[in-house]
């Protein structure tokens, strides 16, 4: 019994230490990167909405392609119901890839994922209004799970951006580079301790809460 208590105490101390290191990392330059990513997604949403207003055919085509990708991902079954597990798997995979794309130096591929998602959000808002649906219904269909999913996306892309920036420094032998193992440890804490719980909450909300809230406005 004593050994079990000591083991639980050691695990608690280790987890507390990890959260402490996470807080320290979130107060470094990573915070500025996260802010820039969030603003970039907002700007992409505005531009996406403008493009949908000026070229509705192009926007409709892009949204159709997006919906086809969602269906192919197995998130929605044949009866039209969403699977929490499929949502979680799909979201977590997307977040993880957004971070891992940062391993490729100079291209900053994670940013493209952020901009694409932001543009789709803006396009969907304009399409909703064009089809005579209230804008409140659009926000009702986005915000319940988006409160968790959008920050998770911004965090994942910020991780990928930081990783790519450091990879550029490693390739160019810059004195500002951070040891890859050290940076990877910090980014892994962000993904596991923040992004993963956010994606779990987002999947549950999207399956059980979003449809109910959206139904109140349609």
N, C-alpha and C positions, 0 to 999 in steps of 0.2 A: 504493500500500500504506500509506504514511504517512497519507494522508488518511482511509483506511478506519479505521485505528487511532484516529485523532483523533476520528472520528465515533462510534466505539464507546465511546470514553472519555467523550465529551460525553453520550451517551445514558445511560451508567452513572451519571455524576454527576447528571444530571437525575432519574433514577429514585431514586437515593439521597436526593436532596433531597425528592422527593415522599413517600418513606417517613418522612423526618425530620419533615416537616410533619404527616403522619398521626399519628405518635406524639405530637406536641405536642397535637393536637386531641383525641386519645383520653384525654389527661390533664386535660382541662378539665371543665366541667360535663356534658359529653356522657357521661362515665363514670357519673355519678350517674343520668342519664336511662336509660342502658343497664341499670343495676342495677334501677331501678324497673320497666322493661319486662320484665326477666327474672322478677322477683318477681310481676308482674302475670300473666304467662303461667302461672306455677306456681299462683297462686291460682285462675285460671280453670280449670286442669286439675282442681283439687280440687273446685271447684263443679260442673264438668261431670260428674265422677264421682258426686257426691252426687245430682245431678239424674237421672242415669241409674239410680241405685239406687232413687230414690223414684218416678220416672216412666219406666219402661223403654220404654213405647210411644212416648213423645215422643222419647226418645234414639234409638230404632231408626229413627224417621222421619227425624230429622236426619242420622243416619249414612247412611241410604239416599240422601238428597239429596246428601250429600257424595260418595258413591261414584259417583253419576250424573254429577256435575260432573267427577270424575276421568276417567271413561270418555269424556265428551264432549270433554275436553281432548286426547284422542288419545294419552295416556300409555301405555295398554295396547292392543295390537292385537287382532285377532280371534282369534288363537291363544293369547292370554293373556300374551304376552311384552311386557316393558317396553322402551321405546326410550330410550336415554341422551340422545339429542338432544331428544326430546320432553320428557323429565323436566327437562333443563337449561333448555329454553325456557320451560316452564311455571313452574318455580321462579324463574327470573330475572325473568320478567314479574311474578310475584306480589310479589317483593321490591322491584322497581322501582316498582310501583304503590303499595306500602305506603309508600314514601318520598315519592312525588309527591302522594299524597293530602294531604300536609302543606301544599301550596300553598293549600288552602282554609282560611281563618282561622276560629278559634273552635270548629270542630266536632271537631277532633282525630280525624279518621276513621282514621288508622293504628292507633289503640288498639283499635278495634273488630275489625280484622283479627287483631290479636294475641290478643285475648280469645276470638275465635271458634276460632282454631286451638288455643289452650290447652284450651278446653272440649271440643273434639273428641277431643283426646288423652285426657282424663279419661274421657269417655264410652266410648271404645274399650276402655280398661282394664277397666271394669266389665262391658261386653258380653262381652269375652273370658272373664272369670271366670264370668259367668252361663251361658255356653255350655259350661262344663266344661273349658275350655282352661287350661293352666297360665299363671300370670302371667309366668313366665319367658319363655314364647313371645311374649307381647306385647312385652316389653322387647327380645327378640331381633329382633322385627320393626320396632322403632322406633330403637333406639340406634345400630346400625352406621352408618346414614346420618344419624340425628338428631343425632349428635355434631357434625356440620357444618351440617346444615340448620336446626336450632333456633337456634344462635347467629347464623346469617345472618338469620333472621327477626327476632330481637330487635334486631340491629344496624339492619336496614332500618326497623323501626318506630321505633326511637330516632331515626334520621335524619328520618323523617316528623314525629315529635313535636317535635324541635328546629326543624324548618322551620315547622311550624304555629305554634309559640310565637313565633317571630320574625315571622311574618306578622301575628300579633295585635298585636305591638309596633309594626310598621310602620303598620298601619291606625289604631292609637290614638296614633300619633306619640310612642311612648314613647322616653325617652332611652336605654333599655337595648337598643334594637334594634341588630342587627348588619347592616352592608351586605349586601344579598342576594347580590351576586356573591361576596363573601368567604365567606359561609356556604355557598353552593352549591358553591364550590371544595372546601371541607373535606368536605362531605357526599359529593361525587363521589369524592373519594379513598377514603372509607370503602367506598362501593359498588363501585368498580372494583378496589381493592387488597386488600380483605378479603372483601366479600360475594360477589363474582363467583367468586374461587377456591373459596370454601366451597361455593357451589352446584354447581360442577363436581365437586368431590370427593363431595358428597352424591349427585349423579346417578349417578356411577360406582359408589359403594357400594350405592345402592339397587337398581341393576340387577344387579350381580354378587355382592355380598357378603351383603346382607340376606337374600335367599331361602335361601342356603346355611345361614346361622346360624340362621334361623328354623326351617328343616327339621330341625335337630338337636333341637328341643324339641317337635315335633309327631309 
